[in-house]
Amino acid sequence: MSMLSLSTIDEAYTRISHVVHLTPLVRNRTLAEMADSDLALKAENLQRTGSFKIRGAFNKTAVVHEAGGTGVVTGSSGNHGAATAWAARYFHLQAHIVVPKNASPQKVQAARSYGANIEFVGTTSQERLERAQQISQDLGLSFVAPFDDPDVMAGQGTIGLEILEQLPEVELVVVPVGGGGLIAGIATAIKGKRPDVRVIGVEPLGAPKAYLSRQQGRLIVLDSTDTIADGLKTLSLGEKTYPVIERLVDDIVQVNDQEIHNAMSLLLTRQKMLAEPSGAATLAYVLRRPSQIRHRKTVAVVSGGNIDPSSLCHLLDSSTP
């Protein structure tokens, strides 16, 4: 396992580019005017398996396959599990996915449909990751970390490479923060090629692990989280992602669940774009019209679009015209 760097992200892109979609930068005049920004949305909700997670999961699984591994195991609230299962099926490897008891049924079914064995454990990221690591040891399978692994981070960083190719004049990139693999990878790619571009991380008020870690100058582990953004509910950043974020990410900001809900509704009604709560968090921040994004060429990463039908119905029922 190599260290995260611009060169390992370039290598990851070579490894995964035949599989992942080159997702578009979507522009919407109404949303840009509401944000008072030259705004583009990096539509990873249109990515294979419905989220950015396929990039890191496929890169790591490819490395496992190249090394002669027989299977993979991970713990995931949904998107990473589905992506790992898809990658394992591609390489004809067995896959075991540990999910929380309250996982989205749609995300669980996706992983199961790709041939993975599913096990329900607890409700926290720590519980499912510990169980996944135990299965890894018991069965001799390779553990595919959801975020705290340089190969996974490098895969996610390929989004940064695409953004720079698609919008060379970009000035600011806004990224959701869960365990930190996505923003660590993107920041490494962006800063490695364009150190003048600002990178901002967004997380929910109910899961402020990155915000508090930055405020206190050390890696903070939360006791619990409470947010509709299930993909951002991790109790802490990773031991590997945290130092990258501290070194390269310019700012960490927070949004509340109502702002996320409103952003999801706007994406659906104004852009006809389906985003899950975690994916809409970046737009939620941009719509505040913060001074640092005004009139700047801004890319907001919409990280995923996997939302179960009942949640979508609730969104539509409670949205204002």
C-alpha positions as CSV (number, residue, x, y, z in Angstrom):
1,M,0.0,0.0,0.0
2,S,1.5,3.3,-1.2
3,M,1.2,6.7,0.3
4,L,-1.3,9.2,-1.1
5,S,0.3,11.5,-3.6
6,L,-0.5,13.1,-7.0
7,S,1.4,10.3,-8.7
8,T,-0.7,7.6,-7.0
9,I,-3.8,9.4,-8.0
10,D,-2.6,9.5,-11.6
11,E,-1.9,5.7,-11.3
12,A,-5.4,5.2,-9.9
13,Y,-6.9,7.0,-12.8
14,T,-5.1,4.8,-15.2
15,R,-6.4,1.7,-13.3
16,I,-10.0,2.8,-13.1
17,S,-10.7,5.0,-16.1
18,H,-12.1,2.2,-18.2
19,V,-14.7,1.5,-15.6
20,V,-15.8,4.8,-14.0
21,H,-17.9,7.4,-15.8
22,L,-16.4,10.8,-16.6
23,T,-19.2,12.5,-14.8
24,P,-20.3,15.9,-16.1
25,L,-20.0,19.4,-14.7
26,V,-23.6,20.5,-14.7
27,R,-24.5,24.2,-14.8
28,N,-27.9,25.6,-13.8
29,R,-28.5,29.3,-14.1
30,T,-31.1,29.5,-11.4
31,L,-28.9,27.8,-8.8
32,A,-25.9,29.9,-9.8
33,E,-27.9,33.1,-9.4
34,M,-29.2,31.9,-6.0
35,A,-25.6,31.2,-4.9
36,D,-24.2,34.4,-6.5
37,S,-21.5,32.3,-7.9
38,D,-20.2,30.9,-11.2
39,L,-21.4,27.5,-10.1
40,A,-20.9,24.0,-11.6
41,L,-22.0,20.7,-10.0
42,K,-19.7,17.7,-10.3
43,A,-22.4,15.1,-10.8
44,E,-21.1,12.0,-9.1
45,N,-24.7,11.0,-8.4
46,L,-24.6,9.9,-12.0
47,Q,-21.5,7.7,-11.4
48,R,-21.6,3.9,-11.6
49,T,-23.3,2.4,-8.5
50,G,-24.8,5.9,-7.9
51,S,-21.9,7.5,-6.0
52,F,-18.2,8.5,-6.1
53,K,-17.4,5.4,-4.0
54,I,-16.8,3.1,-7.0
55,R,-13.6,5.1,-7.7
56,G,-11.8,4.2,-4.5
57,A,-13.4,0.8,-4.0
58,F,-12.4,-0.3,-7.5
59,N,-8.9,1.0,-7.2
60,K,-8.3,-0.8,-4.0
61,T,-10.0,-4.0,-5.2
62,A,-7.9,-3.9,-8.4
63,V,-4.8,-3.7,-6.2
64,V,-6.0,-6.7,-4.2
65,H,-6.7,-8.6,-7.4
66,E,-3.2,-7.8,-8.8
67,A,-1.7,-9.1,-5.6
68,G,-3.6,-12.4,-5.9
69,G,-6.2,-11.8,-3.2
70,T,-9.3,-14.1,-3.1
71,G,-11.8,-11.7,-1.7
72,V,-12.7,-8.4,0.0
73,V,-14.6,-7.3,3.1
74,T,-15.7,-3.9,4.3
75,G,-18.1,-2.1,6.6
76,S,-20.3,0.5,5.1
77,S,-23.5,2.5,5.6
78,G,-24.3,1.7,2.0
79,N,-22.5,3.3,-1.0
80,H,-19.1,2.0,-0.3
81,G,-20.4,-1.4,0.3
82,A,-22.3,-1.5,-3.0
83,A,-19.2,-0.2,-4.8
84,T,-16.9,-2.8,-3.2
85,A,-19.4,-5.5,-4.1
86,W,-19.5,-4.3,-7.7
87,A,-15.7,-4.2,-7.9
88,A,-15.4,-7.7,-6.4
89,R,-17.9,-9.1,-8.9
90,Y,-15.9,-7.5,-11.7
91,F,-12.7,-9.3,-10.6
92,H,-14.6,-12.5,-9.7
93,L,-13.7,-12.2,-6.0
94,Q,-15.9,-12.9,-3.0
95,A,-17.3,-10.0,-1.0
96,H,-18.5,-9.6,2.5
97,I,-20.2,-6.3,3.5
98,V,-21.1,-5.4,7.1
99,V,-23.8,-2.8,7.2
100,P,-25.6,-1.0,10.1
101,K,-29.0,-2.3,11.3
102,N,-30.6,0.9,10.1
103,A,-29.0,1.0,6.7
104,S,-30.9,2.2,3.7
105,P,-32.8,-0.8,2.2
106,Q,-32.0,0.4,-1.3
107,K,-28.2,0.5,-0.6
108,V,-28.3,-2.9,1.0
109,Q,-30.2,-4.4,-1.9
110,A,-27.7,-2.9,-4.3
111,A,-24.7,-4.6,-2.6
112,R,-26.7,-7.9,-2.4
113,S,-27.6,-7.7,-6.1
114,Y,-23.9,-7.6,-7.0
115,G,-23.4,-10.9,-5.2
116,A,-22.1,-9.8,-1.8
117,N,-22.7,-11.6,1.5
118,I,-24.5,-9.1,3.9
119,E,-24.2,-8.9,7.7
120,F,-26.1,-6.4,9.8
121,V,-24.2,-5.1,12.9
122,G,-24.9,-2.2,15.2
123,T,-25.6,1.4,14.1
124,T,-22.2,3.0,14.3
125,S,-19.3,3.1,11.8
126,Q,-17.0,1.8,14.6
127,E,-19.1,-1.3,15.2
128,R,-19.3,-2.4,11.5
129,L,-15.7,-1.6,10.8
130,E,-14.5,-3.7,13.7
131,R,-16.7,-6.6,12.6
132,A,-15.4,-6.3,9.0
133,Q,-11.8,-6.4,10.2
134,Q,-12.6,-9.5,12.2
135,I,-14.1,-11.2,9.2
136,S,-11.0,-10.2,7.2
137,Q,-8.8,-11.9,9.8
138,D,-11.0,-15.0,10.1
139,L,-11.4,-15.6,6.4
140,G,-8.2,-14.3,5.1
141,L,-9.8,-11.6,3.0
142,S,-8.5,-8.1,2.2
143,F,-10.1,-5.3,4.1
144,V,-11.3,-2.4,1.9
145,A,-11.5,0.6,4.2
146,P,-14.3,3.0,3.4
147,F,-11.9,6.0,3.5
148,D,-8.8,5.5,5.6
149,D,-6.6,3.8,3.0
150,P,-4.3,5.5,0.5
151,D,-5.5,3.4,-2.4
152,V,-9.1,4.3,-1.7
153,M,-8.2,7.9,-1.2
154,A,-6.3,7.9,-4.5
155,G,-9.3,6.5,-6.3
156,Q,-11.5,9.3,-4.9
157,G,-8.8,11.9,-5.9
158,T,-9.4,11.2,-9.6
159,I,-12.5,13.5,-9.2
160,G,-10.0,16.3,-8.7
161,L,-8.1,15.4,-11.8
162,E,-11.4,15.5,-13.8
163,I,-12.5,18.8,-12.4
164,L,-9.2,20.4,-13.4
165,E,-9.5,19.0,-16.9
166,Q,-13.2,20.0,-17.2
167,L,-12.8,23.5,-15.7
168,P,-9.1,24.6,-15.8
169,E,-10.0,28.1,-14.5
170,V,-11.8,26.7,-11.4
171,E,-11.1,28.8,-8.3
172,L,-12.9,26.9,-5.5
173,V,-14.0,23.3,-4.9
174,V,-16.6,22.3,-2.3
175,V,-16.6,18.7,-1.1
176,P,-18.7,16.8,1.5
177,V,-16.8,15.3,4.5
178,G,-17.6,11.9,6.0
179,G,-14.5,10.0,7.0
180,G,-12.4,12.2,4.8
181,G,-11.3,10.0,2.0
182,L,-13.1,12.0,-0.7
183,I,-11.8,15.4,0.3
184,A,-8.3,14.1,1.1
185,G,-8.0,12.6,-2.4
186,I,-9.5,15.6,-4.2
187,A,-7.4,18.1,-2.2
188,T,-4.3,16.2,-3.0
189,A,-5.1,16.2,-6.7
190,I,-6.2,19.8,-6.8
191,K,-3.3,21.3,-4.7
192,G,-0.8,19.1,-6.5
193,K,-1.6,20.7,-9.8
194,R,-3.2,24.1,-8.8
195,P,-2.2,25.1,-5.2
196,D,-4.1,28.4,-5.7
197,V,-7.4,26.7,-5.9
198,R,-9.3,26.7,-2.5
199,V,-10.8,23.5,-1.2
200,I,-13.6,23.7,1.3
201,G,-15.1,20.7,3.3
202,V,-18.8,20.6,4.3
203,E,-20.2,18.4,7.0
204,P,-23.5,18.3,8.9
205,L,-24.0,20.1,12.2
206,G,-25.0,16.7,13.7
207,A,-21.6,15.1,12.8
208,P,-19.0,17.8,13.3
209,K,-15.9,15.5,13.6
210,A,-13.8,17.5,11.0
211,Y,-14.9,20.9,12.3
212,L,-14.1,20.1,15.9
213,S,-10.8,18.4,15.0
214,R,-9.8,21.6,13.2
215,Q,-11.0,23.8,16.1
216,Q,-9.1,21.7,18.7
217,G,-6.0,20.9,16.7
218,R,-6.3,17.1,17.1
219,L,-8.3,14.2,15.8
220,I,-11.7,14.2,17.6
221,V,-13.8,11.1,18.0
222,L,-17.5,11.8,18.5
223,D,-19.7,9.9,20.9
224,S,-22.6,9.9,18.5
225,T,-24.0,11.6,15.3
226,D,-27.4,12.8,14.3
227,T,-28.1,13.9,10.7
228,I,-30.1,12.9,7.7
229,A,-26.9,12.7,5.7
230,D,-26.1,9.0,6.5
231,G,-23.0,9.0,4.4
232,L,-21.4,11.7,6.5
233,K,-22.3,10.2,9.9
234,T,-18.8,8.8,10.7
235,L,-17.7,9.4,14.3
236,S,-14.3,10.6,13.3
237,L,-11.9,11.3,10.4
238,G,-9.4,8.6,9.6
239,E,-5.9,8.5,11.0
240,K,-4.6,8.8,7.5
241,T,-7.2,11.3,6.1
242,Y,-7.0,13.7,9.1
243,P,-3.4,14.9,8.5
244,V,-4.0,15.3,4.7
245,I,-7.1,17.4,5.4
246,E,-5.3,19.6,8.0
247,R,-2.5,20.2,5.5
248,L,-4.4,20.8,2.3
249,V,-8.1,21.8,3.0
250,D,-8.5,25.5,3.4
251,D,-11.7,25.5,5.5
252,I,-14.3,23.2,7.1
253,V,-17.8,24.5,7.3
254,Q,-21.1,23.1,8.6
255,V,-24.7,22.9,7.4
256,N,-27.9,21.9,9.1
257,D,-30.3,19.2,8.0
258,Q,-33.0,21.7,6.9
259,E,-30.4,23.3,4.6
260,I,-29.5,19.9,3.2
261,H,-33.2,19.1,2.7
262,N,-33.8,22.3,0.9
263,A,-30.8,21.8,-1.4
264,M,-32.0,18.3,-2.3
265,S,-35.4,19.7,-3.2
266,L,-33.8,22.4,-5.3
267,L,-31.6,19.9,-7.2
268,L,-34.7,17.8,-7.9
269,T,-37.1,20.5,-8.9
270,R,-34.7,23.0,-10.6
271,Q,-32.1,20.7,-12.1
272,K,-34.0,17.3,-12.2
273,M,-31.0,15.9,-10.4
274,L,-31.6,13.3,-7.7
275,A,-29.1,13.7,-4.8
276,E,-29.0,11.9,-1.5
277,P,-28.5,14.1,1.6
278,S,-24.8,13.6,1.7
279,G,-24.5,14.6,-1.9
280,A,-26.6,17.8,-1.4
281,A,-24.6,19.1,1.5
282,T,-22.2,21.1,-0.7
283,L,-25.0,22.9,-2.5
284,A,-26.6,23.6,0.9
285,Y,-23.4,25.5,1.8
286,V,-23.1,27.3,-1.5
287,L,-26.6,28.6,-1.3
288,R,-25.8,30.6,1.8
289,R,-23.9,32.9,-0.6
290,P,-20.8,32.9,1.6
291,S,-18.3,35.7,0.8
292,Q,-15.5,33.3,-0.2
293,I,-17.5,31.8,-3.1
294,R,-19.3,34.9,-4.4
295,H,-18.5,35.6,-8.1
296,R,-15.9,32.8,-8.1
297,K,-15.8,29.8,-10.4
298,T,-17.0,27.2,-8.0
299,V,-17.4,23.4,-8.3
300,A,-19.7,21.7,-5.8
301,V,-19.2,17.9,-5.7
302,V,-22.6,16.1,-5.6
303,S,-21.2,12.9,-4.2
304,G,-24.1,10.5,-4.6
305,G,-27.7,10.0,-5.6
306,N,-28.8,6.8,-3.8
307,I,-31.9,7.6,-1.8
308,D,-34.7,5.1,-0.9
309,P,-38.2,5.7,-2.2
310,S,-39.7,6.4,1.2
311,S,-37.2,9.2,1.8
312,L,-37.8,10.6,-1.6
313,C,-41.6,10.6,-1.0
314,H,-41.0,12.5,2.2
315,L,-38.8,15.0,0.5
316,L,-41.5,15.7,-2.1
317,D,-44.3,15.9,0.4
318,S,-42.5,18.4,2.6
319,S,-40.9,20.5,-0.1
320,T,-42.2,24.0,-0.7
321,P,-42.9,25.0,-4.3
